[in-house]
Amino acid sequence: MLSSRAPAHTARIITLISGLMIGCTLCAGAMTTSDQTEARVANAMQTLDRYNKTHSPVDLEAAIRGLLSSLNLTSIDPKNYIARRRTLVEGWARILHAIEQSYDPTFNPNNPDDLPERCVTPPREPDGRNAPSCSDPRDVHDPKARAEYIEALQKNDEKVRRVSYYHDLHNIDDEAMASLEMQLRAFSAVKAPPDSLVLDNILQEAGINNSRRTEIDGWLRAPTTQER
């Protein structure tokens, strides 16, 4: 079962999860092929480095997709499960840290003052006229009132941008967490040896916040991954 953080609309992630889990059922008897995990993770991290410069959600999603597709259990020798899982968790820790750093600490989606208006109402003009909400600035005749209205529209547009960015980032955050959970469960499904203490230390060193670490630690300490 996916984390409750994952939004219902992430059908693409669910499809990838199903495909990987099917692969897990075959990997025990499959012939080991070339292990490209580390190279694929390195490519995903290069994409993450690009995001850290561009701050484009497109680059962040590409990094997540790259890291998600880097795991092919059929190509990994079971002797390397611990090392490969650590490599993947290090990658996810970097992505999640980048996500956490991308949230605007001055924006609160639960604060009405931070939310945009559907329509901005122009200020009343000196002659008493009051153009209706959503008016074109050209319909405000008084120069001072028009300037105030244009400024209000610009501020509202900035609120729209911040809300949109927050929701995009939050959805990407959910996608990253769902992908990490899926990969950890994939390792559990093939009876990879437990390693939760080291994996948690990777999260700590990456600076992941405590509430997120607690959630991930719950996946690490699932019944199939208990420390011996």
C-alpha positions in Angstrom: 0.0 0.0 0.0 1.3 3.4 -0.9 1.8 6.1 1.7 -1.2 8.3 2.4 0.9 11.2 1.3 0.7 10.1 -2.3 -2.1 11.9 -4.3 -4.7 9.9 -6.1 -3.7 11.4 -9.5 -0.2 9.8 -9.5 -1.3 7.0 -11.8 2.1 7.0 -13.5 3.8 6.2 -10.2 1.3 3.4 -9.5 2.1 1.9 -12.9 5.8 2.0 -12.3 5.4 0.5 -8.9 3.3 -2.4 -10.3 6.0 -3.0 -13.0 8.8 -3.1 -10.5 7.0 -5.3 -8.1 6.3 -7.8 -10.9 10.0 -7.7 -11.7 10.8 -8.5 -8.1 8.8 -11.8 -8.3 11.0 -12.8 -11.2 14.4 -11.6 -10.0 15.2 -14.6 -7.7 15.6 -16.9 -10.7 16.7 -14.4 -13.3 20.1 -14.3 -14.8 22.1 -11.4 -13.4 22.8 -8.8 -16.1 24.9 -5.7 -16.0 24.2 -3.7 -12.9 23.7 -0.1 -14.0 22.2 1.2 -10.7 25.1 3.5 -9.6 25.4 5.0 -13.1 21.7 5.6 -13.3 21.6 7.2 -9.8 24.6 9.4 -10.9 22.6 10.6 -13.9 19.6 11.4 -11.7 21.8 13.4 -9.4 23.1 15.4 -12.3 19.5 16.3 -13.1 19.0 17.2 -9.5 22.1 19.5 -9.7 20.4 21.2 -12.7 17.3 21.7 -10.7 19.3 23.3 -7.9 20.4 25.9 -10.4 17.1 26.3 -12.4 14.6 25.7 -9.6 12.3 24.3 -12.4 9.8 21.7 -11.2 10.3 20.0 -14.6 14.0 19.3 -13.6 13.0 18.1 -10.2 10.4 15.7 -11.6 13.0 14.4 -14.1 15.4 13.7 -11.3 12.7 11.7 -9.5 11.8 9.8 -12.6 15.5 9.0 -13.2 16.1 7.8 -9.7 12.8 5.7 -9.7 13.8 4.0 -12.9 17.4 3.3 -11.7 16.4 0.3 -9.7 16.4 -3.0 -11.6 16.5 -5.8 -9.0 16.9 -8.4 -11.8 20.3 -7.0 -12.6 21.6 -6.8 -9.0 23.4 -9.7 -7.3 21.6 -10.3 -4.0 25.0 -9.9 -2.3 24.9 -6.2 -3.3 21.3 -5.5 -2.1 22.6 -3.6 0.9 25.0 -1.5 -1.0 22.5 -0.7 -3.8 19.8 0.2 -1.4 22.2 2.6 0.4 23.1 4.2 -2.9 19.4 4.7 -3.7 18.5 6.1 -0.3 21.4 8.5 -0.6 19.9 9.7 -3.8 16.4 10.0 -2.4 17.8 11.9 0.6 19.4 14.4 -1.7 16.2 14.9 -3.6 14.0 15.2 -0.4 16.4 17.7 1.1 16.2 19.8 -2.1 12.4 19.6 -1.9 12.4 20.7 1.7 14.7 23.6 0.9 12.4 24.7 -1.9 9.4 25.4 0.2 8.9 29.1 0.8 9.0 29.6 4.6 7.1 32.9 4.3 4.2 31.2 2.6 1.4 29.5 4.5 -1.3 27.9 2.4 -3.6 27.9 5.5 -3.3 31.7 5.9 -6.1 33.6 4.0 -3.8 36.6 3.7 -1.4 34.5 1.6 -4.1 33.3 -0.8 -5.1 35.3 -4.0 -8.5 36.8 -4.7 -10.5 35.4 -7.6 -11.1 38.9 -8.7 -9.5 42.1 -7.5 -11.8 45.1 -6.9 -10.5 48.5 -8.1 -10.4 51.3 -5.6 -13.2 53.9 -5.6 -12.4 56.9 -7.7 -12.6 60.5 -6.5 -15.9 61.1 -8.3 -17.5 58.1 -6.5 -17.3 55.7 -9.4 -16.3 52.2 -8.5 -15.4 49.8 -11.4 -16.6 46.2 -10.8 -14.2 43.4 -9.8 -12.0 42.0 -12.5 -12.2 45.2 -14.5 -9.5 46.1 -17.0 -7.2 48.8 -15.6 -8.2 51.0 -18.6 -11.7 51.1 -17.2 -10.4 52.9 -14.1 -10.3 56.6 -15.2 -8.6 58.3 -12.2 -4.7 57.9 -12.7 -4.1 57.4 -9.0 -6.8 54.9 -8.6 -5.7 53.1 -11.7 -2.1 52.9 -10.4 -3.3 51.5 -7.1 -5.4 49.0 -9.0 -2.5 47.9 -11.2 -0.3 47.4 -8.1 -3.1 45.3 -6.4 -3.3 43.2 -9.5 0.4 42.6 -9.5 0.4 41.6 -5.9 -2.5 39.2 -6.5 -0.7 37.7 -9.5 2.3 37.1 -7.2 0.1 35.3 -4.7 -1.3 33.1 -7.6 2.3 32.2 -8.6 3.2 31.3 -5.0 0.1 29.1 -4.5 0.7 27.4 -7.9 4.4 26.7 -7.0 3.5 25.4 -3.6 1.0 23.0 -4.9 3.3 21.8 -7.7 6.1 21.3 -5.1 3.7 19.5 -2.7 2.6 17.1 -5.4 6.2 16.4 -6.4 7.0 15.9 -2.7 4.3 13.2 -2.5 5.6 11.6 -5.7 9.1 11.4 -4.3 8.0 9.9 -1.0 5.7 7.4 -2.8 8.6 6.4 -5.0 11.0 5.9 -2.1 8.5 3.8 -0.2 8.0 1.7 -3.3 11.7 1.0 -3.7 12.1 0.2 0.0 9.2 -2.3 -0.2 10.7 -3.8 -3.4 13.9 -4.6 -1.4 11.8 -6.1 1.4 9.9 -8.2 -1.1 13.1 -9.9 -2.2 14.2 -10.4 1.5 17.1 -7.9 1.3 18.9 -7.9 4.7 17.9 -5.2 7.2 19.9 -2.0 7.3 17.7 0.5 9.0 20.3 2.1 11.3 22.6 3.0 8.5 19.8 4.1 6.2 18.4 6.4 8.9 21.9 7.8 9.4 22.0 8.7 5.7 18.7 10.6 6.2 20.1 12.4 9.2 23.3 13.4 7.5 21.3 14.8 4.5 19.4 17.1 6.9 16.0 15.5 6.4 13.5 17.0 8.8 12.4 14.9 11.8 8.8 14.3 10.8 9.8 13.0 7.4 12.5 10.8 8.9 10.0 9.3 11.3 7.7 8.4 8.4 10.5 6.9 6.4 11.9 5.0 9.4 8.4 3.4 9.7 9.0 1.9 6.3 12.5 0.9 7.1 11.3 -0.9 10.3 8.4 -2.7 8.6 8.0 -6.4 9.7 10.0 -7.6 6.7 12.9 -5.3 7.5 13.3 -5.5 11.3 16.9 -5.3 12.6 18.1 -8.8 13.7 
